Amino acid sequence: MASLSGNSSGSDETRSAATYSTPDDGLIDEKKRKRKESNRESARRSRIRKQKHAADLMAESNKIKSDNDQIRATINVTTQRFVEIEAENSVLRAQMSELSQRLDSLNRILDSIKMNGNSTTHQCMNDELFGFGFDFVENPWNMMYLNQPPIMASADMFGY
């Protein structure tokens, strides 16, 4: 009813102020426009930085994956080489054990011969028993080739 009576209210004054522009309004609009433009430019730079960062992270990820693949390949080669060397070591240990047993046997024979000091035994072992014309008592390594099978060992024996 106040509006019917012609009295103006506060909301009417606000409406009238918005419809009338002052010289300062153009300056405010220009500031708003510049601020919006500045914000857009800042957002654009931010997007560019974000894209560059994502691309850098992707490149680093690819490099790390490549390095991991190379390390895995090196580990596989090294593991295979280790298995081969371990198998070879097992064969060499078996051969060493066999040769040690043969050496112990030869040393026992030599000790037995030395204890007996019997030239008949010496002569028998040299010529008649084996039928060879060399003295294996004086040179025990010659006996290794007499009726001895070769040392046979392989990685298959040890489950490699």
Buried (B, 14 or more C-beta within 10 A) or exposed (E): EEEEEEEEEEEEEEEEEEEEEEEEEEEEEEEEEEEEEEEEEEEEEEEEEEEEEEEEEEEEEEEEEEEEEEEEEEEEEEEEEEEEEEBEEBBEEBEEEBEEEBEEEBEEBBEEBEEEEEEEBBEEBBEEEBEBEEEBBEEBEEBEEEEEEEEEBEBEEBEE
